[in-house]
Amino acid sequence: MTYNLIRYGVKDASIAENRALVAKVFEALDETQPQTLRYLVLELENGEFVHLVGYDKDSSALTEIDAFKAFGANHAERRSTPLARAPAKIVGNYRMLAKADEAVPA
């Protein structure tokens, strides 16, 4: 599985909007349940959001979802800092990310 970490700051006035758009992405994921995707989003106290995306072959299981397209539509306008994306390797994982052979709890 390939992992990417994406981090960016959001303008104070846009934090609630960003949070709501992320929630819609997770609602869509709950409906479609792509098995080749792992996705985690954290909101930090300083208005930064951190996304950890894991995928088997390509990230289209996420990027082709209409809710994700809506999330990305005006993303640059909501940001207060540039988007930073980097490949990531899981070095340790204690019950945070499901293993490939176990069900993700609902």
Phi, psi and omega in degrees: 000137177266135179240144173228141175250127180238132183224139179198154174267152179238139177301143182308317182291346184250001183298313181297320178296315180299315179300317181294320179293321176297319180299322178294325176298316180292326175298316179296321178295321177299325179285315186273332178047057178295130183276347183263014187229141169234139185210131180221135176232131177243142173248123180268161183299333185272012179087009176269149174241141179235125178248133171244118184243128175237135180212153182280300186253310177208169185270010184296337176300336176261309190290342179269357178286133182304321180295326177288322176298319177295320177301318183279346188304312180236032184301318182299327180289332180278337187283146173254346177225159177296154176283130178245122181237137179211143172299147182225150174242137176280116181266324178212150182206108176249096174060016178270312181249134180293146173281159185303330185260009180239150181289145175277125181298144180283000000 
